[in-house]
């Protein structure tokens, strides 16, 4: 059984959703970018994000995550993602879908 919240829950959920469709789970063009107030840094530690995904910049945390290939077809993708990640909306200062600049495709 996988965790109910945090990075591993997010990853496992979207991979499970894609597995029965015989498609790769991740969109190679977009990422989910969450900017989180530093006031919640203790809360973030519990969620076990990697140093690759979570960076502290300008007194805030920026979390960058892959998005599922069909994120645009999903109802309320951002809210579902926050629930899986265990992040509350009041922690956020910004949420966006950005172009991916990752070379690991």
C-alpha beads as a LAMMPS data file, in Angstrom:
LAMMPS data file: protein, C-alpha beads

105 atoms
104 bonds

1 atom types
1 bond types

-500.0 500.0 xlo xhi
-500.0 500.0 ylo yhi
-500.0 500.0 zlo zhi

Masses

1 110.0

Atoms # bond

1 1 1 0.000 0.000 0.000
2 1 1 1.293 3.456 -0.821
3 1 1 1.128 6.608 1.342
4 1 1 -2.076 8.652 1.368
5 1 1 -0.292 11.973 0.863
6 1 1 3.041 13.372 -0.226
7 1 1 5.214 12.986 -3.295
8 1 1 4.943 9.193 -3.416
9 1 1 1.127 9.286 -3.210
10 1 1 1.006 11.842 -6.057
11 1 1 3.351 9.797 -8.242
12 1 1 1.664 6.468 -7.554
13 1 1 -1.845 7.817 -8.165
14 1 1 -1.085 9.207 -11.630
15 1 1 0.984 6.183 -12.642
16 1 1 -1.884 3.883 -11.599
17 1 1 -4.330 5.979 -13.634
18 1 1 -2.187 5.661 -16.759
19 1 1 -1.303 1.989 -16.373
20 1 1 -4.606 0.654 -17.669
21 1 1 -4.496 2.964 -20.707
22 1 1 -1.161 1.701 -22.011
23 1 1 0.229 5.230 -22.191
24 1 1 3.216 6.820 -20.506
25 1 1 1.980 8.557 -17.352
26 1 1 3.804 11.866 -17.669
27 1 1 3.375 14.855 -19.955
28 1 1 6.786 15.846 -21.271
29 1 1 5.822 19.440 -22.062
30 1 1 4.383 20.755 -18.770
31 1 1 5.118 20.840 -15.057
32 1 1 3.026 21.825 -12.054
33 1 1 4.725 24.665 -10.190
34 1 1 3.638 25.425 -6.630
35 1 1 5.047 28.341 -4.659
36 1 1 4.645 27.738 -0.942
37 1 1 5.121 30.182 1.911
38 1 1 8.166 29.482 4.089
39 1 1 5.797 29.635 7.092
40 1 1 4.865 26.040 6.259
41 1 1 8.348 24.558 6.021
42 1 1 7.746 22.163 8.952
43 1 1 4.637 20.842 7.190
44 1 1 6.623 20.268 3.983
45 1 1 9.277 18.158 5.713
46 1 1 6.660 15.515 6.524
47 1 1 5.749 15.143 2.833
48 1 1 9.223 13.961 1.753
49 1 1 9.856 15.926 -1.426
50 1 1 13.235 15.462 -3.063
51 1 1 15.789 18.240 -3.306
52 1 1 15.328 17.993 -7.070
53 1 1 11.615 18.895 -6.800
54 1 1 11.647 21.350 -3.888
55 1 1 13.863 24.428 -3.750
56 1 1 13.931 27.369 -1.384
57 1 1 14.077 30.594 -3.376
58 1 1 13.531 34.169 -2.221
59 1 1 12.173 33.101 1.169
60 1 1 9.590 30.744 -0.361
61 1 1 9.576 27.134 -1.467
62 1 1 9.068 26.236 -5.103
63 1 1 7.862 22.727 -5.849
64 1 1 8.064 21.511 -9.446
65 1 1 6.363 18.247 -10.392
66 1 1 5.599 16.292 -13.523
67 1 1 1.952 16.319 -14.562
68 1 1 -0.037 13.428 -16.019
69 1 1 -0.187 13.316 -19.822
70 1 1 -3.935 14.117 -19.785
71 1 1 -3.926 16.813 -17.082
72 1 1 -6.001 19.118 -19.310
73 1 1 -8.838 16.542 -19.484
74 1 1 -9.061 16.081 -15.719
75 1 1 -11.686 17.887 -13.668
76 1 1 -10.009 20.171 -11.146
77 1 1 -6.514 18.739 -11.682
78 1 1 -4.865 21.304 -9.393
79 1 1 -7.152 20.545 -6.414
80 1 1 -6.709 16.795 -6.848
81 1 1 -2.945 17.269 -6.987
82 1 1 -2.918 19.354 -3.809
83 1 1 -4.960 16.692 -2.003
84 1 1 -2.590 13.923 -3.124
85 1 1 0.439 15.967 -2.147
86 1 1 -1.017 16.866 1.252
87 1 1 -0.669 20.580 0.581
88 1 1 -3.383 22.956 1.743
89 1 1 -4.389 25.878 -0.460
90 1 1 -3.615 28.411 2.274
91 1 1 0.070 27.351 2.099
92 1 1 0.300 28.557 -1.516
93 1 1 1.325 31.923 -2.822
94 1 1 1.072 30.735 -6.451
95 1 1 0.121 27.713 -8.534
96 1 1 0.731 27.386 -12.268
97 1 1 1.331 25.004 -15.135
98 1 1 4.628 25.915 -16.777
99 1 1 6.573 24.677 -19.752
100 1 1 9.005 21.929 -18.882
101 1 1 12.669 22.620 -19.446
102 1 1 13.782 19.213 -18.229
103 1 1 16.307 17.391 -20.385
104 1 1 15.397 13.971 -18.889
105 1 1 12.683 12.941 -21.309

Bonds

1 1 1 2
2 1 2 3
3 1 3 4
4 1 4 5
5 1 5 6
6 1 6 7
7 1 7 8
8 1 8 9
9 1 9 10
10 1 10 11
11 1 11 12
12 1 12 13
13 1 13 14
14 1 14 15
15 1 15 16
16 1 16 17
17 1 17 18
18 1 18 19
19 1 19 20
20 1 20 21
21 1 21 22
22 1 22 23
23 1 23 24
24 1 24 25
25 1 25 26
26 1 26 27
27 1 27 28
28 1 28 29
29 1 29 30
30 1 30 31
31 1 31 32
32 1 32 33
33 1 33 34
34 1 34 35
35 1 35 36
36 1 36 37
37 1 37 38
38 1 38 39
39 1 39 40
40 1 40 41
41 1 41 42
42 1 42 43
43 1 43 44
44 1 44 45
45 1 45 46
46 1 46 47
47 1 47 48
48 1 48 49
49 1 49 50
50 1 50 51
51 1 51 52
52 1 52 53
53 1 53 54
54 1 54 55
55 1 55 56
56 1 56 57
57 1 57 58
58 1 58 59
59 1 59 60
60 1 60 61
61 1 61 62
62 1 62 63
63 1 63 64
64 1 64 65
65 1 65 66
66 1 66 67
67 1 67 68
68 1 68 69
69 1 69 70
70 1 70 71
71 1 71 72
72 1 72 73
73 1 73 74
74 1 74 75
75 1 75 76
76 1 76 77
77 1 77 78
78 1 78 79
79 1 79 80
80 1 80 81
81 1 81 82
82 1 82 83
83 1 83 84
84 1 84 85
85 1 85 86
86 1 86 87
87 1 87 88
88 1 88 89
89 1 89 90
90 1 90 91
91 1 91 92
92 1 92 93
93 1 93 94
94 1 94 95
95 1 95 96
96 1 96 97
97 1 97 98
98 1 98 99
99 1 99 100
100 1 100 101
101 1 101 102
102 1 102 103
103 1 103 104
104 1 104 105
